[in-house]
């Protein structure tokens, strides 16, 4: 039976710890989880990072489907579920079994929120992702939509088609569509807080301040010394 590394956590069947971040686009969660990864790695800890929509198995098909606007609500959901399943079975779960701290930039709750807004049945979505264990820690980065919109547009000149929910025909104006679409996603996330035990983070703060808070939280909840690198690590990640 696996040793319990997470403080106040029931004994698990895997020695690793799974930490996920969620939030609307522009919330800053990606920056925070990547900074956390770099910090943990600098401490000599066993860390693995996985991000949403990054499976090499379906990446090109996803890009083609989005570019040519071929995806329906169902195929949009299923292609992202395939991406997640591939990463989960080949990377995330094997690394948890190998005793790593696994960090995920978005997890199955992204699908619950986005696909739910696209009128996919919530119970169907839960069953679709039922193979994936719940994270040990989930941090939801919340902030006003006007702030997230400002952050996105400060880095590039325009919004992306699906990021703004233009496939849903909420509005012909891409900015207005973004507000309506991401607003519904935010509502969906907030409805999940109690059910899935999200830790809500006020993301409308400076990057450094948010990172210090996240590091302190992880140090408080996880026995980090248990994840020091060892030699001759015995694990396999399927590429």
C-alpha positions as CSV (number, residue, x, y, z in Angstrom):
1,X,0.0,0.0,0.0
2,X,1.3,3.4,-1.0
3,X,2.8,5.7,1.6
4,X,0.6,8.7,2.4
5,X,2.5,11.9,1.4
6,X,-0.4,14.4,1.3
7,X,-1.2,15.8,4.7
8,X,-4.8,15.0,5.9
9,X,-5.3,12.6,2.9
10,X,-6.6,9.1,3.1
11,X,-4.1,6.4,2.1
12,X,-3.9,6.2,-1.7
13,X,-3.2,3.4,-4.1
14,X,-0.4,5.6,-5.7
15,X,2.5,7.3,-3.9
16,X,2.3,10.4,-6.1
17,X,0.3,13.6,-5.6
18,X,-1.9,15.2,-8.2
19,X,-2.4,19.0,-8.2
20,X,-4.5,20.7,-10.8
21,X,-5.4,24.3,-11.7
22,X,-8.5,25.6,-13.4
23,X,-9.9,28.9,-14.5
24,X,-11.2,30.9,-17.4
25,X,-8.8,31.9,-20.2
26,X,-6.6,34.8,-19.0
27,X,-6.9,33.9,-15.3
28,X,-3.1,33.4,-15.0
29,X,-3.4,29.8,-13.8
30,X,-0.9,28.6,-16.5
31,X,1.7,31.1,-15.3
32,X,1.2,30.0,-11.7
33,X,1.4,26.2,-12.3
34,X,4.5,26.6,-14.5
35,X,6.2,28.8,-11.9
36,X,5.3,26.2,-9.3
37,X,6.8,23.5,-11.5
38,X,10.0,25.4,-11.9
39,X,10.3,26.1,-8.2
40,X,9.6,22.4,-7.2
41,X,12.1,21.2,-9.7
42,X,14.7,23.7,-8.4
43,X,14.2,22.0,-4.9
44,X,15.3,18.7,-6.4
45,X,11.8,17.2,-6.3
46,X,10.2,14.7,-8.6
47,X,7.8,16.8,-10.7
48,X,5.9,16.1,-13.9
49,X,3.8,18.6,-15.8
50,X,0.9,18.1,-18.2
51,X,-1.2,20.7,-19.9
52,X,-4.6,20.6,-21.6
53,X,-4.9,19.7,-25.3
54,X,-1.3,18.6,-25.7
55,X,-1.5,14.9,-26.7
56,X,0.6,14.2,-29.8
57,X,-1.9,11.5,-30.7
58,X,-4.7,13.9,-31.6
59,X,-3.1,17.3,-31.6
60,X,-3.1,17.7,-35.4
61,X,-6.6,16.5,-35.7
62,X,-7.8,18.9,-33.1
63,X,-6.0,21.8,-34.8
64,X,-7.5,20.9,-38.2
65,X,-11.0,20.5,-36.7
66,X,-10.8,23.9,-35.1
67,X,-9.2,25.7,-38.0
68,X,-11.8,24.4,-40.5
69,X,-14.7,24.8,-38.0
70,X,-15.6,21.1,-38.3
71,X,-16.3,20.3,-34.7
72,X,-19.8,19.9,-33.4
73,X,-20.5,20.1,-29.6
74,X,-20.2,16.3,-29.4
75,X,-17.0,16.0,-31.5
76,X,-15.5,19.0,-29.7
77,X,-16.0,17.1,-26.4
78,X,-14.9,13.7,-27.6
79,X,-11.7,14.9,-29.3
80,X,-10.6,16.7,-26.1
81,X,-11.6,13.7,-24.0
82,X,-9.4,11.5,-26.3
83,X,-6.5,14.0,-25.7
84,X,-7.0,13.8,-22.0
85,X,-7.3,10.0,-21.9
86,X,-4.1,9.6,-23.9
87,X,-2.2,11.9,-21.5
88,X,-3.8,10.3,-18.4
89,X,-3.0,6.7,-19.3
90,X,0.4,7.3,-20.8
91,X,1.8,10.0,-18.6
92,X,-0.3,11.3,-15.6
93,X,-1.2,8.0,-14.0
94,X,2.2,6.3,-14.6
95,X,3.9,9.3,-13.0
96,X,1.6,9.1,-10.0
97,X,2.4,5.4,-9.6
98,X,6.1,6.3,-9.8
99,X,5.8,8.7,-6.9
100,X,5.9,12.1,-8.6
101,X,4.2,15.4,-7.9
102,X,2.0,15.7,-11.0
103,X,0.9,19.2,-12.0
104,X,-1.9,19.6,-14.5
105,X,-2.7,22.9,-16.2
106,X,-6.5,22.1,-16.6
107,X,-8.1,18.8,-15.7
108,X,-11.4,17.1,-16.4
109,X,-13.3,20.1,-14.9
110,X,-12.4,22.2,-18.0
111,X,-14.4,19.7,-20.0
112,X,-17.3,19.8,-17.5
113,X,-17.4,23.6,-17.9
114,X,-16.7,24.1,-21.6
115,X,-18.7,21.2,-22.9
116,X,-21.5,21.9,-20.5
117,X,-21.9,25.3,-22.0
118,X,-22.0,23.6,-25.4
119,X,-25.1,21.7,-24.1
120,X,-23.4,18.3,-23.5
121,X,-25.2,16.4,-20.8
122,X,-23.4,16.8,-17.4
123,X,-24.0,13.2,-16.4
124,X,-22.6,12.0,-19.7
125,X,-19.5,14.1,-19.2
126,X,-19.0,12.7,-15.7
127,X,-19.2,9.2,-17.0
128,X,-16.9,10.0,-20.0
129,X,-14.2,11.1,-17.6
130,X,-14.9,8.6,-14.8
131,X,-11.7,6.7,-15.5
132,X,-9.6,9.7,-14.2
133,X,-9.0,10.0,-10.4
134,X,-9.8,13.3,-8.7
135,X,-6.9,15.5,-8.0
136,X,-5.6,15.7,-4.4
137,X,-5.6,19.5,-4.7
138,X,-7.5,21.7,-7.1
139,X,-7.0,25.5,-7.3
140,X,-9.5,27.5,-9.2
141,X,-8.3,30.9,-10.3
142,X,-11.2,33.4,-10.3
143,X,-11.2,37.0,-11.5
144,X,-13.6,39.4,-13.3
145,X,-14.0,38.8,-17.0
146,X,-12.9,42.3,-17.9
147,X,-9.6,41.6,-16.3
148,X,-9.1,38.3,-18.1
149,X,-10.0,39.9,-21.4
150,X,-7.6,42.7,-20.8
151,X,-4.8,40.3,-20.0
152,X,-5.4,38.3,-23.2
153,X,-5.5,41.3,-25.5
154,X,-2.4,42.8,-24.0
155,X,-0.5,39.8,-25.3
156,X,-2.0,39.5,-28.8
157,X,-4.2,41.6,-31.1
158,X,-7.4,39.4,-31.2
159,X,-9.3,36.6,-29.5
160,X,-9.3,33.0,-30.8
161,X,-12.5,31.7,-32.4
162,X,-13.2,28.9,-29.9
163,X,-11.8,30.9,-27.0
164,X,-14.5,33.4,-27.6
165,X,-17.2,30.8,-28.1
166,X,-17.9,32.0,-31.6
167,X,-19.0,28.5,-32.6
168,X,-22.0,28.9,-30.3
169,X,-23.4,32.0,-32.0
170,X,-23.9,34.0,-28.9
171,X,-23.0,37.1,-30.8
172,X,-21.4,38.2,-34.1
173,X,-19.1,40.5,-32.1
174,X,-16.1,38.5,-30.9
175,X,-15.6,40.6,-27.7
176,X,-19.3,40.3,-26.7
177,X,-19.2,36.6,-27.6
178,X,-16.2,36.1,-25.3
179,X,-17.9,37.8,-22.4
180,X,-21.0,35.7,-22.8
181,X,-19.2,32.4,-23.3
182,X,-16.5,32.9,-20.6
183,X,-19.2,34.2,-18.3
184,X,-21.1,31.0,-18.6
185,X,-17.9,29.0,-18.1
186,X,-17.2,31.0,-14.9
187,X,-20.7,30.3,-13.6
188,X,-20.1,26.6,-14.3
189,X,-16.9,26.6,-12.4
190,X,-18.4,28.3,-9.4
191,X,-21.2,25.7,-9.4
192,X,-18.5,23.0,-9.0
193,X,-16.7,24.5,-6.1
194,X,-18.3,22.6,-3.3
195,X,-19.0,19.4,-5.2
196,X,-15.3,18.9,-6.2
197,X,-13.7,20.7,-3.3
198,X,-12.1,23.5,-5.3
199,X,-9.7,25.9,-3.5
200,X,-10.7,29.4,-4.8
201,X,-7.9,31.8,-5.5
202,X,-8.5,35.5,-6.1
203,X,-6.5,35.8,-9.4
204,X,-6.8,39.6,-9.7
205,X,-3.4,40.1,-8.0
206,X,0.2,40.4,-8.9
207,X,2.0,37.3,-10.3
208,X,4.6,37.2,-7.5
209,X,2.0,37.5,-4.7
210,X,-0.1,34.7,-6.2
211,X,3.0,32.5,-6.6
212,X,4.1,33.0,-3.0
213,X,0.6,32.0,-1.8
214,X,0.5,28.9,-4.0
215,X,3.9,27.8,-2.8
216,X,2.9,28.3,0.8
217,X,-0.3,26.4,0.3
218,X,1.5,23.4,-1.3
219,X,4.2,23.3,1.4
220,X,1.4,23.3,4.0
221,X,-0.5,20.5,2.3
222,X,2.2,18.2,0.9
223,X,5.2,16.6,2.6
224,X,7.6,17.8,-0.1
225,X,10.7,16.2,1.4
226,X,9.1,12.8,0.5
227,X,9.5,13.7,-3.2
228,X,13.3,14.2,-3.3
229,X,14.9,12.8,-6.5
230,X,16.4,9.4,-6.3
231,X,18.8,7.6,-8.5
232,X,17.8,4.7,-10.8
233,X,14.2,5.7,-10.8
234,X,12.0,2.8,-11.9
235,X,9.1,4.0,-14.0
236,X,7.9,4.2,-17.6
237,X,6.1,6.9,-19.4
238,X,4.6,5.8,-22.6
239,X,5.2,8.3,-25.4
